[in-house]
Amino acid sequence: MKVLVLNCGSSSVKYQFISVDDKKVLAKGSIERIGMSSAILTHERYDGDKIKITGEILDHNIAIEYVLAVLLSKNHGVIKDKSEINAVGHRVVHGGEDFSGSTLITDSVIKILQDNFELAPLHNPPNVKGIQACKRHLPGIPQCGVFDTAFHQKMPPKAFLYGIPYQLYKSHKIRRYGFHGTSHLFVSQRVAELMNKPYESLKIITCHLGNGCSMAAIDHGVSIDTTMGFTPLEGLLMGTRCGDIDPSIPLHVMAKEDITLAEVTTMLNKHSGLVGISGISNDMREIIKSMNEDNKQAKYAFEVFCYRVKKYIGAFAATLGRIDVVVFTGGIGENSWEVRKEVLSNMEFLGIKLDEEKNLMKDGEREITTTDSMVKVFVIPTNEELLIALDTAKIVRDLTPQQI
């Protein structure tokens, strides 16, 4: 089975075309700057053939048309007919409380996604645009939604409720949802395979550290807590997001600086986090470089970032009752040995013993703890697209003729 995996953002479409049976990426690419005359399509085939096209791509409907055209291209494509696309899997950011797993997309599912627009106003609308574009260009081909929030939907009320009037939860769905669920699910399942242990037997802490960051406490295959909340703003310090703060701070800043709600929202989401503290960059590599050159603010940014991750490992250890394994993934989690070293320092009391040499190793799946470490730590590159393709294939294979 061949699945087209789509991740539609407000001005972009990322795609992978995956042969599910052998888990091979036949082609991948992206379209950036949708809605502008200088939109850019980049495409790479499995054999290394690459192209870049610049042109006018005004909306997601045209963008999907371009994606299909390049997949069908005689010179750069990998299929001869649209019918070779057996299914489409969409990354959908927010499923609200309606979806605890991946699902076949129907008209009623689209209606639910539209009803949840207010929960993810920047993400769900372009997700739905991508779905509707595929309905036009790939009629009759099943589509599935794989939700960033779904993996966290089994959290108990004690983990997802906020200390605000309960009526606000009932009326406006204000609760912890969590995000990056597809990544947390993939790496937690993968670490069980690498440890050769049943997934349902393990207590796992997963650390997805990139420009956006989140952690999850996974108890016997169920996410029982996570750091992101009602929005992706809560939790860890991130590239440009503030993470956990006193909720009175935005009100205080609005009064002192005479700025609007929109302006303070932009500040917390776009100008805070690593870039806010350091004043330099949201890129951890640049933060570390400046820190090593004795830049005080860069040092603060690095230390706050690592401290927050360490603190949540401790909190989730208490929540889980024990830890069997910790997983690092994401751009920072996979590539920054400095961050991992700082986070895991003085963790022997939890049973974590870092192997300094293994921690310096680069690329690929690897364990970075000593042989006598009671708690194992792994670095595992995430592969959300593959999980989306696998989930989509499973759903489609189970369909009855009436559902197709």
SELUM-414300 format. One record per residue (C-alpha): residue number from 1; residue in three letters; x, y, z. Coordinates in steps of 0.2 Angstrom, whole numbers, plus 5000, padded with zeros to 4 digits. Layout:
N
NUM ALA X Y Z
...
***
This chain:
404
1 MET 5000 5000 5000
2 LYS 5006 5018 4996
3 VAL 5001 5032 5007
4 LEU 5002 5051 5003
5 VAL 5006 5059 5020
6 LEU 5001 5078 5021
7 ASN 5005 5091 5034
8 CYS 4996 5107 5029
9 GLY 5000 5123 5038
10 SER 4993 5141 5035
11 SER 5006 5145 5021
12 SER 5014 5128 5018
13 VAL 5011 5110 5013
14 LYS 5024 5096 5018
15 TYR 5022 5079 5011
16 GLN 5029 5062 5010
17 PHE 5024 5047 4999
18 ILE 5027 5031 5008
19 SER 5027 5013 5003
20 VAL 5020 5006 5019
21 ASP 5024 4988 5016
22 ASP 5043 4991 5016
23 LYS 5042 5008 5025
24 LYS 5051 5016 5011
25 VAL 5049 5035 5007
26 LEU 5047 5036 4988
27 ALA 5046 5055 4988
28 LYS 5045 5069 4999
29 GLY 5045 5088 4998
30 SER 5036 5104 5003
31 ILE 5028 5120 4997
32 GLU 5032 5136 5006
33 ARG 5024 5153 5004
34 ILE 5007 5148 4998
35 GLY 4997 5163 4994
36 MET 5012 5173 4987
37 SER 5018 5174 4969
38 SER 5035 5168 4975
39 ALA 5029 5151 4982
40 ILE 5043 5137 4982
41 LEU 5041 5119 4979
42 THR 5055 5107 4983
43 HIS 5054 5089 4979
44 GLU 5066 5074 4982
45 ARG 5064 5057 4975
46 TYR 5070 5041 4984
47 ASP 5085 5040 4972
48 GLY 5091 5057 4976
49 ASP 5084 5066 4962
50 LYS 5079 5084 4967
51 ILE 5070 5099 4960
52 LYS 5065 5116 4965
53 ILE 5051 5126 4957
54 THR 5046 5144 4960
55 GLY 5029 5151 4955
56 GLU 5012 5157 4960
57 ILE 5003 5145 4971
58 LEU 4988 5155 4978
59 ASP 4979 5142 4989
60 HIS 4980 5125 4996
61 ASN 4969 5118 4982
62 ILE 4982 5123 4970
63 ALA 4996 5117 4981
64 ILE 4989 5099 4982
65 GLU 4987 5100 4963
66 TYR 5006 5104 4962
67 VAL 5011 5090 4974
68 LEU 5001 5077 4963
69 ALA 5008 5084 4947
70 VAL 5026 5082 4953
71 LEU 5022 5064 4959
72 LEU 5016 5060 4942
73 SER 5030 5069 4933
74 LYS 5039 5059 4920
75 ASN 5056 5066 4925
76 HIS 5054 5067 4943
77 GLY 5039 5057 4949
78 VAL 5036 5040 4956
79 ILE 5019 5035 4950
80 LYS 5010 5035 4933
81 ASP 4992 5037 4939
82 LYS 4983 5044 4953
83 SER 4976 5027 4957
84 GLU 4993 5022 4963
85 ILE 4989 5033 4979
86 ASN 4980 5021 4989
87 ALA 4976 5033 5004
88 VAL 4980 5050 5011
89 GLY 4985 5052 5029
90 HIS 4983 5070 5036
91 ARG 4992 5077 5051
92 VAL 4978 5086 5060
93 VAL 4984 5097 5075
94 HIS 4968 5097 5086
95 GLY 4955 5084 5088
96 GLY 4948 5091 5104
97 GLU 4939 5078 5115
98 ASP 4931 5070 5100
99 PHE 4946 5059 5094
100 SER 4957 5047 5105
101 GLY 4964 5039 5089
102 SER 4967 5041 5071
103 THR 4951 5040 5061
104 LEU 4943 5039 5043
105 ILE 4939 5056 5037
106 THR 4920 5058 5033
107 ASP 4909 5073 5031
108 SER 4904 5072 5049
109 VAL 4923 5071 5054
110 ILE 4926 5087 5044
111 LYS 4911 5095 5053
112 ILE 4919 5091 5070
113 LEU 4936 5098 5065
114 GLN 4927 5114 5059
115 ASP 4918 5115 5076
116 ASN 4936 5114 5084
117 PHE 4943 5128 5074
118 GLU 4942 5140 5089
119 LEU 4954 5128 5099
120 ALA 4967 5128 5085
121 PRO 4963 5143 5074
122 LEU 4980 5144 5066
123 HIS 4981 5125 5062
124 ASN 4965 5116 5060
125 PRO 4958 5128 5046
126 PRO 4973 5124 5034
127 ASN 4972 5105 5039
128 VAL 4954 5105 5033
129 LYS 4958 5115 5017
130 GLY 4971 5101 5013
131 ILE 4957 5087 5016
132 GLN 4945 5097 5005
133 ALA 4958 5099 4991
134 CYS 4961 5080 4991
135 LYS 4943 5077 4990
136 ARG 4943 5087 4974
137 HIS 4959 5080 4966
138 LEU 4958 5062 4973
139 PRO 4939 5058 4973
140 GLY 4936 5041 4980
141 ILE 4953 5039 4988
142 PRO 4951 5036 5007
143 GLN 4958 5049 5019
144 CYS 4962 5048 5037
145 GLY 4966 5060 5051
146 VAL 4980 5057 5063
147 PHE 4978 5070 5078
148 ASP 4992 5078 5088
149 THR 4981 5078 5103
150 ALA 4974 5060 5101
151 PHE 4987 5051 5111
152 HIS 4984 5062 5126
153 GLN 4966 5059 5127
154 LYS 4966 5046 5140
155 MET 4974 5057 5153
156 PRO 4963 5057 5169
157 PRO 4954 5072 5174
158 LYS 4966 5076 5188
159 ALA 4979 5078 5175
160 PHE 4969 5088 5162
161 LEU 4958 5099 5172
162 TYR 4964 5117 5177
163 GLY 4960 5126 5193
164 ILE 4947 5137 5186
165 PRO 4928 5137 5187
166 TYR 4923 5120 5181
167 GLN 4909 5128 5170
168 LEU 4923 5135 5159
169 TYR 4928 5117 5155
170 LYS 4910 5112 5151
171 SER 4906 5128 5141
172 HIS 4922 5131 5132
173 LYS 4932 5115 5133
174 ILE 4946 5123 5142
175 ARG 4957 5109 5148
176 ARG 4974 5102 5145
177 TYR 4975 5093 5128
178 GLY 4993 5091 5125
179 PHE 5002 5091 5108
180 HIS 5016 5082 5098
181 GLY 5006 5066 5102
182 THR 5011 5057 5086
183 SER 5029 5060 5090
184 HIS 5027 5054 5108
185 LEU 5018 5038 5102
186 PHE 5031 5034 5089
187 VAL 5046 5035 5100
188 SER 5038 5027 5115
189 GLN 5033 5012 5104
190 ARG 5050 5012 5096
191 VAL 5060 5011 5112
192 ALA 5050 4996 5118
193 GLU 5055 4987 5102
194 LEU 5073 4992 5104
195 MET 5073 4986 5122
196 ASN 5064 4970 5117
197 LYS 5050 4973 5130
198 PRO 5031 4973 5128
199 TYR 5026 4992 5126
200 GLU 5012 4989 5139
201 SER 5024 4984 5152
202 LEU 5035 5000 5152
203 LYS 5034 5017 5161
204 ILE 5042 5029 5149
205 ILE 5046 5048 5149
206 THR 5047 5055 5132
207 CYS 5056 5072 5128
208 HIS 5052 5080 5111
209 LEU 5064 5094 5111
210 GLY 5064 5106 5096
211 ASN 5059 5123 5092
212 GLY 5043 5117 5100
213 CYS 5045 5106 5116
214 SER 5035 5094 5126
215 MET 5036 5079 5137
216 ALA 5024 5065 5141
217 ALA 5023 5052 5155
218 ILE 5018 5036 5147
219 ASP 5011 5022 5159
220 HIS 5009 5005 5151
221 GLY 5006 5013 5134
222 VAL 4994 5027 5140
223 SER 4999 5045 5141
224 ILE 4994 5050 5158
225 ASP 5001 5068 5158
226 THR 5010 5080 5146
227 THR 5018 5097 5148
228 MET 5009 5106 5134
229 GLY 4991 5112 5139
230 PHE 4976 5120 5132
231 THR 4988 5127 5119
232 PRO 5006 5123 5114
233 LEU 5012 5138 5125
234 GLU 5012 5129 5141
235 GLY 5026 5118 5149
236 LEU 5044 5118 5144
237 LEU 5054 5133 5138
238 MET 5054 5133 5119
239 GLY 5063 5142 5104
240 THR 5051 5157 5105
241 ARG 5037 5151 5117
242 CYS 5038 5156 5135
243 GLY 5032 5139 5143
244 ASP 5026 5139 5161
245 ILE 5024 5157 5168
246 ASP 5013 5165 5182
247 PRO 4996 5169 5173
248 SER 4997 5186 5180
249 ILE 5012 5191 5170
250 PRO 5003 5195 5154
251 LEU 4990 5206 5163
252 HIS 5004 5215 5172
253 VAL 5014 5218 5156
254 MET 4999 5224 5147
255 ALA 4996 5237 5160
256 LYS 5014 5242 5162
257 GLU 5018 5242 5143
258 ASP 5001 5248 5137
259 ILE 5000 5234 5124
260 THR 4985 5224 5118
261 LEU 4980 5206 5120
262 ALA 4986 5202 5103
263 GLU 5003 5210 5106
264 VAL 5006 5201 5122
265 THR 5000 5185 5114
266 THR 5013 5188 5100
267 MET 5026 5191 5113
268 LEU 5023 5175 5123
269 ASN 5022 5164 5107
270 LYS 5035 5173 5095
271 HIS 5047 5183 5106
272 SER 5050 5173 5122
273 GLY 5058 5157 5126
274 LEU 5076 5154 5121
275 VAL 5076 5170 5110
276 GLY 5068 5180 5123
277 ILE 5080 5176 5137
278 SER 5096 5176 5126
279 GLY 5092 5190 5115
280 ILE 5101 5181 5102
281 SER 5092 5166 5093
282 ASN 5079 5152 5095
283 ASP 5093 5140 5089
284 MET 5101 5130 5103
285 ARG 5117 5128 5093
286 GLU 5119 5147 5092
287 ILE 5114 5148 5111
288 ILE 5128 5136 5115
289 LYS 5141 5144 5104
290 SER 5137 5161 5113
291 MET 5137 5153 5130
292 ASN 5154 5146 5127
293 GLU 5160 5164 5122
294 ASP 5154 5169 5140
295 ASN 5138 5177 5135
296 LYS 5128 5178 5151
297 GLN 5111 5179 5143
298 ALA 5114 5164 5132
299 LYS 5120 5154 5148
300 TYR 5104 5159 5157
301 ALA 5094 5153 5142
302 PHE 5103 5136 5141
303 GLU 5101 5133 5160
304 VAL 5083 5138 5161
305 PHE 5079 5126 5146
306 CYS 5088 5111 5154
307 TYR 5082 5115 5171
308 ARG 5064 5114 5165
309 VAL 5067 5097 5157
310 LYS 5075 5090 5172
311 LYS 5061 5097 5183
312 TYR 5048 5088 5173
313 ILE 5057 5072 5173
314 GLY 5057 5072 5192
315 ALA 5038 5077 5192
316 PHE 5034 5063 5179
317 ALA 5044 5051 5189
318 ALA 5033 5054 5204
319 THR 5018 5053 5193
320 LEU 5023 5036 5186
321 GLY 5029 5029 5202
322 ARG 5045 5023 5193
323 ILE 5054 5025 5177
324 ASP 5060 5012 5165
325 VAL 5066 5023 5151
326 VAL 5068 5041 5145
327 VAL 5068 5045 5127
328 PHE 5075 5061 5119
329 THR 5069 5066 5101
330 GLY 5067 5081 5091
331 GLY 5080 5093 5084
332 ILE 5088 5097 5101
333 GLY 5084 5081 5109
334 GLU 5093 5071 5095
335 ASN 5107 5082 5091
336 SER 5113 5092 5107
337 TRP 5124 5081 5118
338 GLU 5126 5097 5129
339 VAL 5108 5098 5133
340 ARG 5106 5079 5137
341 LYS 5122 5080 5148
342 GLU 5115 5095 5158
343 VAL 5098 5088 5160
344 LEU 5104 5071 5165
345 SER 5117 5077 5177
346 ASN 5115 5071 5195
347 MET 5101 5059 5191
348 GLU 5109 5044 5199
349 PHE 5096 5045 5213
350 LEU 5083 5041 5200
351 GLY 5093 5027 5193
352 ILE 5100 5036 5178
353 LYS 5119 5034 5174
354 LEU 5124 5044 5158
355 ASP 5138 5036 5148
356 GLU 5148 5051 5142
357 GLU 5155 5043 5127
358 LYS 5139 5036 5121
359 ASN 5131 5053 5123
360 LEU 5144 5061 5111
361 MET 5139 5049 5097
362 LYS 5129 5057 5083
363 ASP 5115 5051 5072
364 GLY 5103 5036 5073
365 GLU 5095 5027 5087
366 ARG 5106 5024 5102
367 GLU 5106 5021 5120
368 ILE 5117 5033 5130
369 THR 5117 5026 5148
370 THR 5129 5014 5156
371 THR 5127 4995 5157
372 ASP 5123 4996 5175
373 SER 5110 5011 5174
374 MET 5094 5005 5182
375 VAL 5084 5018 5170
376 LYS 5089 5017 5152
377 VAL 5090 5033 5141
378 PHE 5088 5032 5122
379 VAL 5090 5045 5108
380 ILE 5077 5040 5094
381 PRO 5074 5051 5079
382 THR 5055 5054 5078
383 ASN 5046 5049 5062
384 GLU 5028 5056 5063
385 GLU 5025 5054 5044
386 LEU 5029 5035 5045
387 LEU 5017 5033 5060
388 ILE 5003 5043 5050
389 ALA 5006 5031 5035
390 LEU 5005 5016 5046
391 ASP 4989 5021 5055
392 THR 4981 5026 5038
393 ALA 4985 5010 5030
394 LYS 4978 5000 5045
395 ILE 4962 5010 5045
396 VAL 4960 5008 5026
397 ARG 4964 4990 5026
398 ASP 4950 4987 5038
399 LEU 4937 4997 5028
400 THR 4921 4988 5021
401 PRO 4917 4991 5003
402 GLN 4902 5002 5009
403 GLN 4914 5014 5019
404 ILE 4926 5017 5004
***
